Amino acid sequence: MKLGYNSDHLDDQPTFEYAVVIPLPEHLNEIIDPVRRRFDPDHHVIGAHVTVVFPFRSRRPVDEVALVVRKVTESIPAIAVSLSSIGDFYPIFPLIYWGVNRDNTLDELYKNLYASLDLALPHKLFIPHVTVAREISAHRVVWVKEQIVPYLPDESFMATSVDLIAPVAGQKWVAVQNFPLRSPLT
């Protein structure tokens, strides 16, 4: 039975898509942007970032998700993010990344956000990274890495906030809210 235009049931609720990321500072974005433009077909869909919570669907509206993220970030101090080596997820995923060195605070943020958002951890071993290239064929991985390495030096920055992001009209991902991490002095 049809209850209304494009609606089969009154209890159908829309689902929303979200992710939580640490955006790169502008000076690092300028370094990686030419490489991403060349090797990442999604460079125009989302800016360079370190993913903390991978894209997920929820029936919760943005204000409810934001409350959960805020509660977690209020207890997490700023994070020293160190970018170093180039890695890849071949053969499982056709993706090359700029690696983020292990950090206990970043791991804590990852686990606390997943638990608080009632999401299953997608990976037992969280490998924080910045995507540089994707959809690269397996036989081109080494060649692409050789093209990328000269452009990505060891860098570091202090992550003082995270962004809750969502796709606009199902396309470009944008920050819908920014959450400061706890100041190291508090």
N, C-alpha and C positions, 0 to 999 in steps of 0.2 A: 504494500500500500504506500503510495506517495503522499507525504504529508505537506510538502511544499516544494517550491522550485529548487531542484538540485539537492533535495534532502530526503533521505529514506527514513530516518528515525529522529524523533525529538531529542533523544539522548546522545546523538552524535556530537562529539566535541571536536573542535579543530585541534590539530597537533602543530606544535611549533618546533623549529629546529634552532639549536643553540650550540655554542662551544665556548670554552674559556681559554684565553691565550695571554701570553706575555708579548706585547708588541716590541719590536726592535726600536732602539733610539734612531732618530733620523740619520745620524752619521753612519750607522751600520746599514741602514736601509739603502743609503746611497751607494755603499760598497756592493751590496748583494743584488740590487735592482737590475743592473745590466745583465748579470748572469742569469737571473730568474727570467728576465724578458726573453732571453735566447733559448733557455732550456726547460722552462716550466709553462705549459699551456694554461695553467690557472693563475699566472702572475697578475692578471687583470681582475681576477675574482676576489682575491684576498691579499692583503699586504704581508710582508715578511713578519714572521712571528715564531714563538716557541709555543707549541700546543700543550696545554695542561689538561684540559678535558676535551677529548675528541668530539666531533659533531654527534649530537644525540637528539632524539625526538622526545617531546614531552607535551602533555596536555596542560601543563602549568603555564599560565601567562607570564610574561617577562617580569612583572613586579614580584611574583612569588619566587621565581628562580633567582632574581636579584637579591632577595632577602637571605636566601640560603648561602649564596656566594659571599655576601657581605659578612655574615656570621663567621664564615671560615677565614676570610682574609683579615678580619680584625685581630685574629690570634696569630697570624703568620708574619714574621719580621721580613723586612726587605731582603731580597735574595741576590747574592753575588753570582751573576751568570757569566761563565767563561766559555767562549766558543773556541774550538780548536780544530780538530781533524775533520777530514771529509770521510763520510761513510756511506753505506748503502744498505738497502733491505732486500737485495736480490738473493735468491730467485723468487722470494715470496711476494714482494711488491716492487714495481719498477720505479724506485725512488732513490735519489741521491740527496744527501743532507750535509749540512754544516753541524758538526756534533757539539753538544753542550756537555761539559764535564759534569760528572756526578756531583750532586749536592743534596745533603740530607734535608734541608729546608724545602727545596723544590720537590723532593720525593714526598715529604709530609703534606705539602699543599696538594699534590696530585691525589694522594690517598684520601685525605680529608674531604676534598671536593667530591670525589666519586661516592664516598660513603654518605655524605650529607645530601647529595642529590639522588640518593637511592639508585645508583647506577653500578652495574657490575664492572670491575676493573677489566679493561679490554686486553691488557698485557700484564702478566705477572712482573716482568722486568720492564719498567718504564725506561724508554730510551729518548730523553729529551733531545730535540733537534730543531733545526730550521730547514725546511724543505728548500732545496736549490733547483732540483731538476726532477721531472717525472715523465712517465711514458717513454723512457729511453729503452730501446731494445737491448736485450742481454748482451749482444755482441758489441754494443757501443759503450757499455758502462766504463771500461777502462779509458777509452778515448775521451769521453765527456769529463771524467774525473781529472784527467790531465789538463783539460781546457779550463777547469774550474779552480784547481789548486792555486795557481798564481794570483788569483783575485781575492782569495779569502785567507787573510792572515789570522793569527791568534788574536782575539779581541775579548774584551770583557766590559761589562756594564752592571750597574746596580738596578735591578728590577724593583721599583717602588710601588708598582700597581699591576693589576691584571684587568683585562677587558672581557666582558661578556659580549659575545658577538652573535649575530644572526644574519641570515641572508635577506636582502631586500628584494621583494617580489621574486624570491626563488633564485636570485642571481648573485650579485656581489655581496660578500660578507662585510658587515660594518659593525663598529662598536655601538652597542645600545646602552652600555653603562660601563663606567670605569670604577674600579675598587682599589683604593690605596691599601698597601700592605702596612702592617704596624711599623711605626718608626723604630729604629734600633734604640732610641733613647727612652722609649716608653715601656 
